[in-house]
Amino acid sequence: MSENEYEFGETGELAKREKELNEFLVRMFDEEDRPYFVSDEACIYDIFAGDDEEFSSRCLERYGRTLSPADFRMPVWKLLDLLHSTDR
């Protein structure tokens, strides 16, 4: 790999959930804080650097679900499935 090349993680699972991912990023992140790239392996801690309680409260308000500590560590695509199984 040359000095100017980057390797990104796989995105197949998130590609299947592109609409849900885009909606999640808009609902959960302020515009200036939204990640430019999310891989299938990424969890909330990989894309969010704020307060867990604040993020969990925002999730409760927007998805009707409070996040557990384990939810912050699961891959984002699995979290999307979880959130949409309980989405209002």
KEKE-3310 file (N, C-alpha, C; in steps of 0.2 Angstrom, whole numbers, plus 5000, padded with zeros to 4 digits):
npx = (5004:5003:5009:4999:4987:4972:4965:4949:4936:4925:4908:4896:4885:4880:4877:4866:4857:4856:4847:4842:4853:4857:4846:4848:4860:4857:4847:4853:4865:4873:4875:4888:4895:4893:4899:4909:4912:4907:4911:4907:4911:4911:4907:4896:4905:4916:4912:4907:4910:4905:4895:4889:4876:4869:4869:4861:4849:4845:4843:4832:4823:4821:4820:4813:4820:4831:4849:4859:4874:4880:4875:4881:4893:4890:4891:4886:4877:4870:4864:4856:4846:4841:4835:4826:4818:4810:4806:4795)
npy = (4994:5011:5027:5036:5029:5022:5010:5004:4998:4984:4986:4980:4975:4987:4993:4986:4992:5005:5016:5016:5018:5031:5039:5036:5043:5056:5058:5056:5063:5079:5089:5093:5084:5071:5056:5053:5041:5024:5008:4991:4985:4994:5002:5011:5018:5020:5030:5040:5053:5058:5060:5046:5045:5056:5053:5041:5046:5054:5044:5037:5047:5048:5036:5028:5020:5016:5015:5002:4998:4988:4989:5000:4994:4985:4981:4994:4991:4980:4987:4996:4986:4982:4994:4997:4986:4990:5002:5016)
npz = (5000:4996:5002:5001:5001:5008:5018:5020:5031:5028:5021:5018:5026:5031:5019:5015:5024:5021:5020:5033:5041:5036:5041:5055:5057:5054:5064:5076:5077:5077:5063:5061:5068:5062:5056:5042:5036:5040:5045:5044:5055:5065:5080:5091:5099:5091:5082:5089:5101:5113:5128:5135:5142:5137:5123:5124:5130:5119:5110:5116:5115:5101:5096:5105:5114:5126:5127:5132:5140:5133:5120:5115:5111:5101:5084:5073:5062:5068:5079:5072:5067:5079:5084:5074:5076:5086:5083:5083)
capx = (5000:5007:5009:4993:4981:4969:4961:4943:4933:4919:4902:4891:4879:4877:4874:4859:4853:4858:4842:4841:4860:4857:4841:4851:4865:4853:4843:4857:4871:4872:4878:4895:4898:4891:4904:4910:4912:4905:4912:4902:4914:4911:4902:4895:4911:4920:4909:4904:4915:4902:4893:4885:4870:4866:4867:4856:4843:4843:4840:4826:4818:4820:4819:4809:4824:4837:4854:4863:4882:4882:4872:4887:4899:4888:4891:4881:4872:4866:4860:4850:4841:4838:4831:4820:4813:4806:4804:4788)
capy = (5000:5017:5032:5040:5025:5020:5004:5005:4991:4982:4990:4976:4975:4994:4995:4984:4996:5012:5021:5016:5022:5039:5041:5036:5048:5063:5059:5055:5067:5085:5089:5094:5078:5065:5053:5052:5034:5019:5001:4985:4983:5000:5002:5018:5021:5021:5036:5045:5054:5062:5057:5040:5047:5061:5049:5036:5050:5056:5038:5036:5052:5048:5029:5025:5015:5018:5011:4999:4998:4983:4992:5005:4990:4981:4984:4999:4988:4976:4992:4998:4981:4982:5000:4997:4981:4993:5009:5018)
capz = (5000:4995:5007:5000:5000:5014:5018:5024:5032:5024:5022:5015:5030:5032:5013:5015:5028:5019:5022:5041:5043:5035:5046:5061:5058:5055:5070:5082:5077:5074:5057:5061:5071:5058:5053:5035:5035:5045:5042:5047:5062:5069:5085:5093:5102:5085:5078:5094:5106:5118:5134:5134:5144:5132:5117:5126:5130:5112:5107:5119:5112:5094:5094:5110:5117:5130:5125:5137:5139:5128:5114:5113:5109:5096:5077:5071:5058:5072:5083:5068:5067:5086:5085:5070:5078:5092:5081:5084)
cpx = (5005:5005:5002:4986:4979:4965:4955:4940:4927:4913:4896:4885:4876:4874:4867:4854:4855:4853:4841:4848:4859:4852:4844:4856:4862:4850:4847:4863:4870:4876:4885:4899:4896:4898:4904:4909:4911:4906:4907:4905:4913:4905:4901:4901:4916:4918:4907:4909:4912:4900:4888:4877:4866:4864:4861:4849:4841:4840:4833:4821:4816:4819:4814:4813:4830:4843:4857:4870:4884:4880:4878:4892:4897:4889:4885:4875:4867:4861:4855:4845:4837:4833:4825:4815:4808:4804:4797:4785)
cpy = (5006:5022:5035:5036:5023:5014:5005:4998:4990:4985:4986:4976:4982:4996:4992:4988:5004:5017:5022:5020:5029:5042:5042:5042:5055:5063:5059:5060:5074:5085:5089:5088:5071:5062:5052:5045:5029:5012:4997:4984:4988:5000:5010:5022:5023:5028:5041:5046:5058:5058:5052:5042:5051:5057:5044:5040:5052:5050:5036:5041:5051:5041:5025:5019:5018:5013:5008:4999:4993:4985:4997:5001:4986:4985:4988:4996:4984:4981:4994:4993:4981:4988:5000:4991:4984:5000:5010:5019)
cpz = (5000:5001:5007:5000:5007:5013:5023:5025:5027:5026:5020:5019:5031:5025:5012:5019:5027:5022:5030:5044:5042:5040:5053:5062:5058:5061:5076:5082:5074:5068:5057:5065:5068:5055:5045:5032:5041:5042:5046:5054:5067:5074:5087:5095:5097:5081:5083:5100:5112:5124:5132:5136:5139:5126:5118:5127:5123:5109:5109:5116:5105:5092:5099:5114:5120:5128:5132:5135:5133:5121:5111:5110:5103:5089:5076:5067:5063:5077:5078:5067:5073:5086:5080:5071:5083:5090:5081:5077)
residu = (MET:SER:GLU:ASN:GLU:TYR:GLU:PHE:GLY:GLU:THR:GLY:GLU:LEU:ALA:LYS:ARG:GLU:LYS:GLU:LEU:ASN:GLU:PHE:LEU:VAL:ARG:MET:PHE:ASP:GLU:GLU:ASP:ARG:PRO:TYR:PHE:VAL:SER:ASP:GLU:ALA:CYS:ILE:TYR:ASP:ILE:PHE:ALA:GLY:ASP:ASP:GLU:GLU:PHE:SER:SER:ARG:CYS:LEU:GLU:ARG:TYR:GLY:ARG:THR:LEU:SER:PRO:ALA:ASP:PHE:ARG:MET:PRO:VAL:TRP:LYS:LEU:LEU:ASP:LEU:LEU:HIS:SER:THR:ASP:ARG)
# end
